[in-house]
Amino acid sequence: MSLAIVTGSGGLIGSETARFLHEQGADVIGIDNNLREYFFGADGSTLWQSAELKKSLSRYRHLDMDIRDQESIFRLFENERDISLVVHCAAQPSHDWAAREPITDFTVNAFGTMILLEAVRRYAPDAVFIFVSTNKVYGDTPNSLPLVERDTRWEPDPAHPYAAHGIDESMSIDQTKHSVFGANKVAADVMTQEYGRYFGLKTGVFRGGCLTGPAHSGAELHGFLSYLVKCAVTGRPYVIYGYKGKQVRDNIHSADLVSAFWEFYRKPRPGEVYNMGGSRHSNCSMLEAIDKIEALSGHRLNFSLSEQARSGDHIWWISDVGKFMRDYPSWRYTHSLDDILMEIIDAAKSGPGKA
């Protein structure tokens, strides 16, 4: 491949993508203005990761650019040649934070995506465009499933179609509470589909569950496993909001997600949508995650339970990745939940800002 552009390149998925594509021989332009620090404070800063990319990747160029700056984005795409791939990871990723500044959330998540799509349509129409979406596009519809309380987790009734493999792409995104964040990601998600179906661009949408790994700048409002590990290692108190700590998340390592991007890039299916998470391969409840982290790290977590659940939060989410695996049968997971946690723990112990 020739040139790849990665937005949010200092973040978890963006940095993993930049490194992977560089290994494949691509020249990589990373776009990241560390807006994550504005969202989440010092814990969320991606400056350390951007510095690592600039130091370690010889064909990497970093641009401190805002994806909402239409003039700068258009100029970049117009001036660069041979753009073969755009991976759009930049986002405001927290539904709690979005309620504080809905307009900021909209401009980053919806309008910023629109600018990038239009830049591709005008100046790089043969490029593949991959959008990192979210399971929050389904709103709180998953909470209407017939859930059964177990000792350490919630699970759907075994007779339900989603019980065996998780939630697939047929779940409706309508008539549900999305959160401001989820609604704005819906706009970007659907527009990405439309640029594939209407304009014929090679767009793909990946609706992520919990995306995780050692490159995550975990913060209280975003980065479930990495922030949980950070609190255990540093002794910070942690609050679990609602559902007795039995809410379930599937967790996919950033490397496994990026390898899925690569499969799509090599054989794009314009306008397609995939649920992508840890599935039944890698998932846990909050309580189960705490037990594992304490056992693997040797640190006790100082946590408390709040009866107040976060608005629109999922009680149970496991992604059914069957559709993607049918379309791309050579793709496989390479990281188990324990693998993921050990990498995050090692990163957290190696220095501040690394988990």
Secondary structure, DSSP 4 states (H G I P E B T S, - for coil): --EEEEETTTSHHHHHHHHHHHHTT-EEEEE---HHHHHH-GGG--HHHHHHHHHH-TTEEEE---TT-HHHHHHHHHH---EEEEEE------HHHHTT-HHHHHIIIIIHHHHHHHHHHHH-TTSEEEEEEEGGGGTTGGGGS-EEE-SS-EEE-TTSTTTTT-B-TTS--SSS--HHHHHHHHHHHHHHHHHHHTT--EEEEEEESEEE-TT---BTTB-HHHHHHHHHHHT--EEEESGGG--EEEEEEHHHHHHHHHHHHHS--TTEEEEES-GGGSEEEHHHHHHHHHHHHS----EEEES-PPTT--SB--B--HHHHHHSTT------HHHHHHHHHHHHHH-TT--
